[in-house]
C-alpha cells in the first residue's frame, strides 16, 4: 500500500506520462477498479459516455505556492487574492491549447458539452466506439461497488499534436458515482421501511418525536446500563439552530450575513424551490427569499443528462432544498446563489467553474462526494486544480465529508470521500446534537448512528447492541494527497502516515437529531411535476456543510473580512488555542435515542457515536476533525490571527 500511494502522490506532483508511437499515454487515467477480475466485457459500441480532458496549469508549482501563501497567516501575500481574470491569465492553460483540444474532439464527431473560461478542462460526449478510436483504447464494462461502469481497458492516449497540452483523460463513468450526502430520517432502515411496502404493525413501544432534548422519553429493554431514553428529534427549526450556535446574539446587532453571497452547487434544479422555502419560512415566522437575495444559474430541464445514473432530479431536489433552507435559516440576511449542474459528473465541474471564473461568491458549499477516492488519479488532479484556483481567488470551498463512514461497506477498503479529501477544501464532518428547550446545546457527539430493532413486545433487541450501521460522517486518511503543512502539529503522524486526513471541522449531521425542511417533492421526473407541500427531517454532512458556510458568512459580515480558504488559519488557531473549537467527544455511557418508524411501526434504539472504524476522541479525530466551530474561533479566523 505504501508503494502504491507513493506512486499516486508522485503522479499528482507532476510525474510525466509515458510516450509511445508518437502518442502521449495516460496510465493514471485508468481507474483502479478497472481490473480483469471486474471485467464483464466490451462496452456496447453505441453506448454514449461523457468524457473530460484536463489541461495542465501553466505554472502548477506557482499556482499551488500562490494559493498557499494567500491562505496562510504570516506568509508574504496573505489574503492578497487575485481576481478571476488575473488568475486565469497567470496560471490557466491557454485558450489556444484549449481550442486545439476542442478541434481534435470535434474532428472525431464528439459533442462538446462545456469549456470553462479558465480553459482547465473540456467536457464532451461520444460513443464508446468514438472514444476508443480517438484515445487508442477499448472501453469495457466493469462491476464496481454494485454498479456496472464503462472504463478504458488500457491506458488512453492522445495524438502527438496534443502532447503537452493534456494532463489527463477521463473516459470512464466513475464520476457518475458522485452522490448527495444527505439522509432522510429513517432512510437507512431498509427497503421495506423506505418504500412503504410494509404495513404498520402495532408495537409495545411507540416513541413520539421530541421538539427539544428531553421532551419525550420511553422505556426500552436495558441498554448501556439504563432503560429510559429520550426520543428522536422531530426536526430542529432554524431558530433552534441559531440559538444553539450562538447566532442570535449577533443577529440582535444586525449581523445576519448581509452583504455576503453563499453559493450552492448540486445537480439539476428544483422547480419549486422558492415556493418551498417561502411556504416553510412563513410557517415558522422566518424572512422570505426574494429576487434580491436568491438567484440561480441552472440548465433548462431538456439539458439534464445522465439522469438515471445520477439519481434523477427528484433525487437531488431534497438536497437543494436542504442546502438553501439551512443557509437561509442560519444567515437570514445572506444572498444565496444556486448553480445547478446538467448532471452529477462534468456538470458539477462546470457549475463550480461558473462561480470561480466570475467570482460570483466567496463562500461555496458543496454537499456531494464520490465513493471514496475511486476516480482516476488524473481526474483527481484536474479537479484539485479548481480548488487551487478557488484558494488563489479567495473563495472558501466547504465540502461535506460523506455519510458512509470509512466507506468499507461500499468499497471493501477504508477511504475518505473526494472532493472532501482535497488539501485545498474545508471538509465538514458531522455531529449528533441535542438542544434544550431554552435553545442551548445539551450534548454533542460524533455522528455515527447504529440501530437495533426492538421486538414487537418491547422486551428485547433483535441483535447485539449497537445493531446495524445506519450512517455516519465520512473521514480518514487519503491514499492520494500528501499531508498538507497546515495539519502538522494537530493531526498525528501515526494517523496521517504522510497523507491528508479529513474532515477538518464539523456541524450537525445526524438525521435523528436532524433539521426540518419544507418541500413539494417531484412526483414525475419527466415533467418535473411536484406534489403537495410537506415537512421532512433530513441530516447528513449535506446539512453540516451549509450550516458551516452560513456561519462563515456571518463572521465575514461582522468583521468585514473575506476569509478565503480557511484551513491554514483554522489549524493555526487549534495549535495555540484548541478551546476555540467545541471538542466533540464520546458520551459515557453511550448515548442513544428511540425511534419509531411511521411507515412500519417498528421501533429502534439508535446508538450514537458509532461511526464504522472512525472514532471520536479528545482533540483531532476522523469524525469531527478539530470539532465544532465557535464564533470565538471564526472571529480569530476572520482576523487571521493564530
ROKOLTI-224232 format. One record per residue (C-alpha): x, y, z; residue in one letter. Coordinates in steps of 0.25 Angstrom, whole numbers, padded with zeros to 4 digits, always signed. Last residue first. Layout:
BEGIN
XYZA;...
***
This chain:
BEGIN
-0012+0130+0061X;-0018+0142+0056X;-0025+0144+0042X;-0035+0153+0047X;-0046+0145+0040X;-0041+0132+0047X;-0040+0139+0060X;-0055+0142+0059X;-0057+0128+0054X;-0051+0122+0066X;-0059+0131+0076X;-0071+0129+0068X;-0070+0114+0070X;-0067+0103+0060X;-0070+0089+0065X;-0058+0080+0065X;-0044+0079+0061X;-0048+0068+0051X;-0061+0063+0054X;-0061+0048+0050X;-0047+0046+0047X;-0042+0051+0060X;-0034+0064+0065X;-0034+0067+0080X;-0040+0057+0090X;-0046+0045+0083X;-0057+0042+0073X;-0056+0029+0065X;-0055+0024+0051X;-0056+0009+0049X;-0071+0010+0046X;-0077+0022+0052X;-0084+0018+0065X;-0085+0031+0072X;-0099+0030+0076X;-0108+0017+0078X;-0122+0018+0071X;-0131+0008+0079X;-0141+0004+0069X;-0156+0003+0068X;-0164-0003+0057X;-0178+0003+0053X;-0175+0001+0038X;-0176+0014+0032X;-0177+0024+0044X;-0164+0017+0048X;-0162+0018+0063X;-0148+0024+0068X;-0142+0023+0082X;-0129+0031+0085X;-0116+0027+0090X;-0103+0032+0097X;-0092+0022+0101X;-0089+0023+0116X;-0081+0032+0115X;-0083+0040+0103X;-0072+0041+0092X;-0065+0054+0090X;-0066+0066+0081X;-0056+0077+0084X;-0064+0090+0082X;-0053+0099+0076X;-0047+0112+0081X;-0042+0103+0093X;-0031+0098+0084X;-0024+0111+0085X;-0009+0110+0081X;-0010+0099+0071X;-0025+0100+0068X;-0023+0114+0063X;-0013+0110+0053X;-0021+0099+0049X;-0033+0108+0046X;-0023+0118+0039X;-0017+0108+0029X;-0031+0102+0027X;-0039+0115+0023X;-0038+0116+0008X;-0044+0130+0006X;-0047+0138+0019X;-0053+0151+0013X;-0053+0161+0024X;-0063+0172+0028X;-0062+0166+0042X;-0077+0164+0045X;-0080+0162+0031X;-0069+0151+0029X;-0074+0145+0042X;-0088+0143+0038X;-0084+0137+0024X;-0075+0127+0032X;-0087+0123+0040X;-0095+0121+0027X;-0083+0112+0021X;-0084+0104+0034X;-0099+0101+0033X;-0097+0099+0018X;-0087+0088+0021X;-0093+0081+0033X;-0106+0078+0026X;-0100+0071+0014X;-0092+0064+0025X;-0105+0056+0027X;-0118+0060+0032X;-0132+0062+0028X;-0146+0063+0034X;-0158+0065+0025X;-0169+0075+0024X;-0179+0074+0013X;-0184+0083+0002X;-0193+0075-0008X;-0187+0068-0020X;-0178+0073-0031X;-0178+0072-0046X;-0164+0071-0052X;-0170+0067-0066X;-0160+0055-0068X;-0156+0053-0053X;-0171+0052-0049X;-0174+0053-0034X;-0164+0064-0030X;-0166+0067-0015X;-0172+0080-0010X;-0163+0083+0001X;-0161+0088+0015X;-0149+0085+0023X;-0147+0080+0038X;-0133+0078+0042X;-0127+0066+0049X;-0125+0060+0063X;-0129+0046+0057X;-0123+0051+0043X;-0110+0053+0050X;-0102+0064+0042X;-0100+0076+0052X;-0086+0082+0050X;-0072+0078+0048X;-0057+0083+0045X;-0045+0078+0037X;-0050+0064+0032X;-0041+0058+0027X;-0026+0054+0027X;-0016+0057+0016X;-0005+0048+0015X;+0009+0045+0022X;+0005+0033+0030X;-0007+0042+0034X;-0011+0035+0047X;+0002+0031+0053X;+0007+0045+0048X;-0003+0051+0058X;-0012+0062+0053X;-0010+0075+0060X;+0005+0078+0060X;+0005+0078+0045X;-0009+0079+0038X;-0005+0093+0032X;+0007+0086+0024X;-0002+0078+0016X;-0001+0063+0017X;+0001+0057+0003X;-0012+0054-0006X;-0015+0040-0011X;-0017+0029-0001X;-0025+0039+0007X;-0026+0037+0022X;-0040+0036+0029X;-0053+0043+0028X;-0068+0041+0025X;-0079+0045+0036X;-0088+0034+0039X;-0100+0025+0034X;-0109+0014+0038X;-0099+0004+0044X;-0106-0009+0049X;-0108-0012+0063X;-0102-0006+0075X;-0104-0015+0082X;-0106-0030+0079X;-0118-0033+0070X;-0133-0034+0071X;-0134-0025+0084X;-0142-0030+0095X;-0155-0028+0103X;-0163-0018+0094X;-0174-0028+0091X;-0172-0024+0076X;-0157-0027+0077X;-0147-0015+0077X;-0139-0013+0065X;-0125-0009+0067X;-0120+0004+0060X;-0106+0009+0058X;-0103+0024+0057X;-0090+0031+0054X;-0089+0046+0056X;-0079+0049+0067X;-0084+0055+0080X;-0091+0068+0084X;-0100+0069+0097X;-0110+0079+0103X;-0106+0091+0094X;-0115+0103+0098X;-0128+0107+0092X;-0136+0108+0105X;-0144+0095+0102X;-0130+0088+0101X;-0123+0085+0088X;-0116+0071+0086X;-0107+0070+0074X;-0101+0058+0067X;-0089+0062+0060X;-0083+0062+0045X;-0071+0065+0037X;-0068+0077+0028X;-0056+0077+0019X;-0050+0090+0016X;-0044+0090+0002X;-0030+0091-0003X;-0024+0078+0003X;-0034+0070-0005X;-0041+0059+0004X;-0054+0066+0003X;-0054+0064-0012X;-0053+0052-0010X;-0058+0043+0001X;-0049+0037+0011X;-0045+0023+0009X;-0045+0010+0016X;-0046-0003+0008X;-0057-0012+0003X;-0062-0001-0005X;-0077+0001-0001X;-0076-0005+0013X;-0062+0000+0015X;-0066+0014+0012X;-0060+0019+0025X;-0073+0026+0030X;-0084+0025+0020X;-0089+0039+0020X;-0079+0048+0014X;-0069+0059+0017X;-0078+0070+0012X;-0070+0080+0005X;-0067+0095+0008X;-0059+0103-0002X;-0055+0117+0002X;-0052+0127-0009X;-0040+0136-0008X;-0036+0136-0023X;-0024+0127-0020X;-0032+0118-0012X;-0042+0116-0022X;-0032+0114-0033X;-0025+0103-0024X;-0039+0096-0023X;-0041+0096-0038X;-0027+0090-0039X;-0032+0079-0030X;-0042+0075-0040X;-0031+0072-0050X;-0022+0065-0040X;-0034+0056-0036X;-0037+0053-0051X;-0022+0049-0053X;-0023+0040-0041X;-0034+0032-0047X;-0047+0032-0039X;-0050+0024-0027X;-0045+0033-0016X;-0056+0030-0006X;-0070+0028-0013X;-0070+0042-0019X;-0076+0054-0012X;-0087+0063-0011X;-0092+0075-0002X;-0084+0086-0008X;-0084+0100+0000X;-0077+0111-0007X;-0073+0124+0000X;-0066+0136-0008X;-0078+0137-0017X;-0080+0140-0032X;-0065+0141-0034X;-0066+0141-0050X;-0057+0129-0053X;-0059+0123-0039X;-0075+0122-0040X;-0076+0117-0054X;-0065+0108-0051X;-0072+0101-0040X;-0084+0099-0048X;-0076+0093-0060X;-0069+0084-0050X;-0083+0079-0045X;-0087+0077-0060X;-0075+0068-0062X;-0081+0057-0054X;-0094+0059-0046X;-0102+0064-0058X;-0106+0077-0064X;-0100+0084-0052X;-0108+0094-0044X;-0103+0107-0038X;-0111+0113-0026X;-0107+0127-0022X;-0111+0131-0008X;-0110+0145-0002X;-0108+0146+0013X;-0118+0153+0022X;-0124+0140+0029X;-0111+0134+0031X;-0115+0122+0039X;-0128+0118+0033X;-0124+0123+0019X;-0112+0114+0019X;-0120+0102+0024X;-0132+0105+0015X;-0124+0106+0003X;-0116+0093+0006X;-0128+0085+0010X;-0136+0089-0002X;-0124+0086-0012X;-0122+0073-0005X;-0137+0069-0006X;-0137+0072-0020X;-0125+0064-0024X;-0133+0050-0024X;-0145+0056-0031X;-0135+0062-0042X;-0131+0047-0045X;-0122+0038-0037X;-0109+0041-0045X;-0108+0029-0053X;-0123+0030-0057X;-0122+0045-0060X;-0110+0044-0069X;-0114+0057-0075X;-0122+0070-0072X;-0122+0079-0084X;-0137+0078-0086X;-0139+0083-0072X;-0132+0096-0076X;-0119+0098-0069X;-0118+0105-0056X;-0112+0118-0051X;-0120+0123-0039X;-0123+0135-0031X;-0127+0138-0017X;-0126+0150-0008X;-0132+0162-0016X;-0141+0152-0025X;-0148+0149-0012X;-0146+0139+0000X;-0155+0140+0011X;-0152+0144+0026X;-0155+0134+0036X;-0168+0133+0044X;-0168+0118+0044X;-0180+0116+0035X;-0176+0127+0026X;-0162+0121+0025X;-0167+0108+0020X;-0176+0114+0010X;-0165+0123+0006X;-0154+0112+0004X;-0164+0103-0003X;-0169+0114-0013X;-0155+0118-0016X;-0150+0104-0018X;-0162+0099-0027X;-0155+0094-0040X;-0143+0088-0032X;-0131+0088-0041X;-0121+0079-0047X;-0108+0074-0040X;-0104+0082-0027X;-0095+0094-0024X;-0098+0105-0014X;-0092+0119-0014X;-0092+0127-0001X;-0093+0142-0004X;-0089+0152+0007X;-0094+0167+0009X;-0104+0163+0020X;-0099+0150+0027X;-0108+0152+0039X;-0101+0163+0048X;-0111+0173+0051X;-0107+0175+0066X;-0118+0165+0071X;-0114+0156+0060X;-0100+0154+0067X;-0107+0148+0079X;-0116+0140+0071X;-0104+0133+0064X;-0099+0126+0077X;-0099+0112+0070X;-0110+0107+0079X;-0119+0119+0077X;-0117+0119+0062X;-0120+0104+0062X;-0133+0106+0070X;-0138+0118+0061X;-0135+0110+0049X;-0145+0098+0052X;-0140+0085+0058X;-0146+0073+0053X;-0156+0064+0061X;-0144+0059+0069X;-0142+0044+0073X;-0147+0040+0087X;-0140+0041+0100X;-0136+0028+0107X;-0140+0020+0119X;-0135+0006+0122X;-0121+0008+0126X;-0108+0002+0128X;-0103+0003+0113X;-0116-0003+0109X;-0127-0009+0117X;-0140-0012+0109X;-0148+0000+0106X;-0155+0011+0114X;-0159+0024+0107X;-0155+0039+0108X;-0161+0051+0102X;-0157+0066+0104X;-0143+0063+0108X;-0136+0069+0096X;-0145+0078+0088X;-0156+0076+0078X;-0157+0062+0082X;-0162+0050+0074X;-0172+0041+0079X;-0167+0027+0082X;-0177+0016+0081X;-0173+0003+0089X;-0182-0009+0090X;-0183-0009+0075X;-0195-0010+0066X;-0191-0012+0051X;-0190-0002+0040X;-0191-0008+0027X;-0178-0012+0020X;-0177-0007+0005X;-0174+0007+0010X;-0162+0009+0001X;-0153+0013+0012X;-0157+0003+0022X;-0158-0009+0013X;-0144-0005+0006X;-0136-0004+0019X;-0135+0005+0031X;-0125+0015+0025X;-0135+0026+0021X;-0142+0027+0035X;-0139+0042+0035X;-0135+0046+0021X;-0120+0045+0018X;-0112+0055+0011X;-0098+0054+0005X;-0103+0054-0010X;-0096+0045-0020X;-0084+0045-0029X;-0084+0031-0035X;-0085+0038-0049X;-0071+0042-0047X;-0067+0027-0048X;-0072+0026-0063X;-0059+0025-0070X;-0054+0034-0081X;-0046+0044-0073X;-0033+0048-0079X;-0021+0055-0072X;-0011+0066-0073X;-0013+0070-0088X;-0006+0081-0096X;+0008+0075-0095X;+0005+0065-0106X;-0008+0069-0113X;-0001+0069-0127X;+0004+0055-0124X;-0009+0049-0123X;-0015+0046-0109X;-0014+0033-0101X;-0023+0024-0092X;-0017+0014-0083X;-0023+0001-0085X;-0037-0005-0082X;-0043+0009-0083X;-0055+0010-0074X;-0070+0007-0074X;-0078+0005-0061X;-0087-0006-0056X;-0090-0003-0042X;-0091-0010-0028X;-0078-0005-0023X;-0071-0008-0037X;-0074-0018-0048X;-0067-0013-0060X;-0071-0011-0074X;-0060-0009-0085X;-0056+0003-0093X;-0045+0000-0103X;-0032+0008-0105X;-0026+0017-0115X;-0031+0030-0110X;-0038+0035-0122X;-0043+0021-0127X;-0048+0016-0113X;-0055+0029-0111X;-0062+0028-0124X;-0066+0014-0122X;-0071+0016-0107X;-0080+0027-0113X;-0077+0042-0111X;-0079+0053-0100X;-0070+0065-0097X;-0065+0073-0085X;-0053+0081-0087X;-0043+0085-0076X;-0035+0096-0070X;-0039+0106-0080X;-0042+0116-0069X;-0054+0122-0077X;-0060+0108-0075X;-0062+0098-0087X;-0075+0091-0088X;-0083+0080-0094X;-0074+0078-0107X;-0080+0067-0116X;-0071+0057-0122X;-0070+0055-0137X;-0055+0051-0138X;-0052+0065-0143X;-0060+0071-0131X;-0050+0065-0121X;-0037+0069-0128X;-0043+0083-0130X;-0047+0084-0115X;-0033+0080-0111X;-0027+0090-0120X;-0036+0101-0115X;-0032+0098-0101X;-0017+0099-0105X;-0020+0113-0112X;-0028+0118-0100X;-0016+0116-0091X;-0016+0107-0079X;-0019+0115-0066X;-0008+0121-0057X;-0005+0136-0060X;-0016+0140-0069X;-0027+0131-0062X;-0023+0137-0048X;-0023+0151-0054X;-0037+0149-0060X;-0042+0143-0047X;-0037+0154-0038X;-0025+0150-0030X;-0024+0149-0015X;-0015+0157-0006X;-0020+0150+0006X;-0006+0146+0011X;+0004+0150+0000X;+0016+0148+0009X;+0012+0138+0019X;+0009+0141+0033X;-0005+0136+0032X;-0006+0125+0021X;-0017+0126+0011X;-0011+0135+0000X;+0002+0128+0002X;-0004+0114+0000X;-0011+0118-0013X;+0001+0125-0018X;+0010+0113-0015X;+0000+0104-0022X;-0001+0113-0034X;+0014+0114-0035X;+0016+0099-0035X;+0006+0097-0045X;+0011+0108-0055X;+0004+0108-0068X;-0007+0099-0062X;-0009+0086-0069X;-0021+0083-0078X;-0032+0073-0073X;-0040+0065-0083X;-0054+0060-0079X;-0062+0049-0084X;-0077+0046-0084X;-0081+0032-0090X;-0091+0029-0100X;-0092+0014-0103X;-0092+0011-0118X;-0080+0002-0117X;-0086-0007-0106X;-0076-0007-0095X;-0066-0019-0096X;-0068-0030-0086X;-0071-0033-0071X;-0057-0028-0066X;-0056-0028-0050X;-0045-0039-0049X;-0038-0033-0061X;-0037-0019-0054X;-0043-0006-0056X;-0045-0003-0041X;-0032+0005-0040X;-0038+0015-0050X;-0030+0017-0063X;-0025+0032-0065X;-0013+0029-0058X;-0007+0021-0070X;-0008+0034-0078X;-0001+0032-0092X;+0004+0042-0101X;+0005+0038-0115X;+0016+0038-0125X;+0018+0023-0124X;+0020+0023-0109X;+0020+0033-0098X;+0019+0031-0083X;+0013+0042-0075X;+0022+0051-0067X;+0022+0052-0052X;+0015+0065-0048X;+0013+0065-0033X;+0000+0057-0034X;+0007+0046-0041X;+0017+0046-0029X;+0005+0044-0020X;+0000+0032-0028X;+0013+0025-0028X;+0015+0028-0013X;+0001+0022-0010X;+0004+0009-0017X;+0017+0008-0010X;+0011+0010+0003X;+0000+0000+0000X;
***
